């Protein structure tokens, strides 16, 4: 395996110095598809910020020798997205793209205009699929932490999780207020995003009464699967969590 060192999710990382640690079968299949060889280095991560560089000692079954485990410090403020349930498979796109951009938690919410029904075994299966999508997006984006996806609750219940001291925004297509250029220092930032048809005026009024601030995204109307990653990116930028561009022209060479 040449070039970049491949990253793989492992729920339980091996102890530092462990030899012949057995990798999950799914990881082994992926390694064989990539035509990996004994002696190749890989990176294992558990989604909580812990990461370990390992060396392959066998391919079938796949085993490795583990190096030292490092732990990433959490980046603040944490970005919490309260996402109204959209129809169909749009939520899968939202989870994937928001994870790639850098969201820290996604709270699914049922609003007045929610059409999708999360109840029953089908809802449980979708929850597991969303977790897999978030994990794979974390791997591909070279993140260390997998965002937590909270199961659907009422919008009021999801909004009540936000600390009163945290900046809290309602992204609403009827609002003419811009998002502030720089967010105040805080441990977390929260954003509510509606589904198809947006939020009802009553819902916005209820959130305002609790200290939430409504803001807009300009004159255009974004699709729900577009709005969420755009909003996460904006919040990361205004919170100072995005790295500066690099290179002689101020642009990171790709």
N, C-alpha and C positions, 0 to 999 in steps of 0.2 A: 504494500500500500504506500504510494508516494504522495508528496504534497501535504495537504492538511491532515492533521491528526483527527480521526473520527471520534465523535462523541456518542455515548450510549447511556440511556436511562437504566439504572439499577435501583430497585426500591431500597435495598440494604447494601451499603458499600462494604467491601472487604476491609478487614483490619489492616493497618499499615504493616507492610512486610509479609503479608499472607502470600503463600505460594499455591499454585494450582487451585485458585478460586474458581468455582464453576459459574459460568455466566448463564443467564436465562436462555432458553432455547430460541426465543425470538431474536436475541442478540446474536446467537450463533448462526442462525439462518442468514441474517444480514451480513455478517462477516464473510460467510461463504459466497454470497452473491458478489461481494466486493473483492473476492479473491485475495483475502487477507492471508498473511503468512506468519508463521511462528517468528517471534522477535519483533513484530510490528507493535508500535505504541498506540494505545487508545486512551480516551478519557472517559471515566465513568462519573455520572452525577446522579444524585438522589432526589433532586427537585427542591430541596430545602436550603440550598446554598453550599452544600458539601460536594467536593469534587476530588477525584483521585486519578492520577496518571498510572496506567497499568501496561504491562508487557505481555503479549500473547505467548502462552507456553504450549498450547495445543489448539487445533481448529475444530476437530470433530471427535468428541464433544469439546466445545470451546471452553478453555480455561486460561487464566492469566495470573501473573504475579503482580501484586499491588504495591504502589509506591505510597508516599505520604499523602494523607488526606488534608486538604486545605478547606477553610470555611470562609465564604464571602460575607462581608458585613452588609446588612440590609441598607438599601438606598432610601433616603427620606427626602421628601414626603412620599409615603406609599399612595399609589393612585387606585382609588376604589371606584369602579364603574357600576352603577345601578342601571341595569338594562331591562327595559320592558320586553317581554317575550314577543318575538316576531313570528310570522308565519313560516311554515316549511323549513327548509334547511338554511335559512339565513343566519340562524344563531350559530351554526357551525363556522360560517365565514367570519362572523363577529369575533368568536372566541379565538380563532386562528390568528386573525390580523391584529386584534388587540394584544394578544400574547406576544406576537412578533415585535410590536411597537414598544411594549414594556409595561402593560397593566399589571398590577399586583393582586387584585381581587376583582371578581365579577359577581355581583349580586343580582340574581334573576328576579324580576318583579312582575306581578300581575296587575294590570291597570284597567281602567274603565273600558278601554278599547282593545284589550287583549283578546285575540281570537284563539290562539293556540292553547290547548289543554294539556297540562303537565302531569295529570293524575295517572295512576295505575302502572302496571309492568312496563308499558311502552315508555312512560316517563323515566322509569328507573334505567331502562336500556339506553335512553338518550343521554342521561346523566353520565353513564360510564363512557359513552362515545365522546362526549364533550371533554371529559378528563383525558382521554387518549389523544384527542386533537390538541389540547393545551400542552400535553407532555411532548408530543412530536414537534409542535411549533417552538417550544422552548429549546429542544435539541437543535433544530435547524437554525434558530436565531442565535445560538451560542450563549443563551442565558443560563444562569445557574439555578434559578428558582422558577417553579411552575406556579402560575397564579391559582389561587383557590377559587373554585366555582361553587357558589352557594345555591342551594336548590330554590325553586320559585316560592315566594311569599307575596303578600300584598305589598303594594308600593309603600304604604304607610309603615309597615313593619320593617321593610328594608331601609327606608329613610331614617327610622329611629335608631339604627345601628351607628349612625355617624355621630361622633362626638360634637357637642355644641361648640367647642373651640376650633374645630376644623373648618377650613374653607369649604362651603357646600354650594354647588351650582346646579341649576336646572337649565339644561340646554333645550330651549323651546323656540320653535320657528316663529312664534308671534312676538318674541322679545326683540327690542331694538337696542338693548344694552350690550356693549362689547365686553368681552372677557378682559379683566385687568391685565396690564402689561407684565406685572410681576406679582406672583402670589406671596402672601405673607408666610413667614416661617411657621411650619407646623409639622406634626408627625404624619399626617394624612390629608389627602384632598379627595373630596367626593363629588361625583357628577351623576345626575339622573338623565337618562336618554330614553325618549319614548319609542314606541314601536310604529307600525304603519298607522298613519292618521295622527301621530303625535300624542301629546298629553291633553287631557280635557282641562278647560280653564279652571274647573273646580279643584282638580288635583294640584295645579300650579298654585292656586290661592291657598290651599291647605299647607303646602310646603313653605310658601312665603311666610305664613303665620308662624312657622317654626324656625324662621331665621335663614331659610334657603334663599339664594339670589338667582333670579332668572337672567340668562344671557342668551344672545343669539350668535349665529355663525355667518351673518351677512345676508344679502338679498336672495341667495339661491337656496333651494330646498334640496337637502341631501337624502339619498336613500338610507334606510336604517342601517344597512350593512356598511355603508360608507361613513356615516356620521360617527359611529363608535370609535374606529381607529383614528379618525381625524381629531376627535375630542381628546383621546388619550395622548396623542402626540402634542397637541396644544398645551395640555396641562403639564406634561413633562418639560416642555420648553419653558413655560412661564414659571415653573418651579425650579428651573436651573439644573435639571437632571440630564439634559442632552449634552453630549460632548461637543466642543467647538470643532468646526471644520478644519481640516489640515491640508498641507500641501502648499507649493509655491504660489498658487493662485487662490488659496483659501478654500480649495475643494479637495476632499479626500480622493486620492487616486484609486480607481477601481479597475 
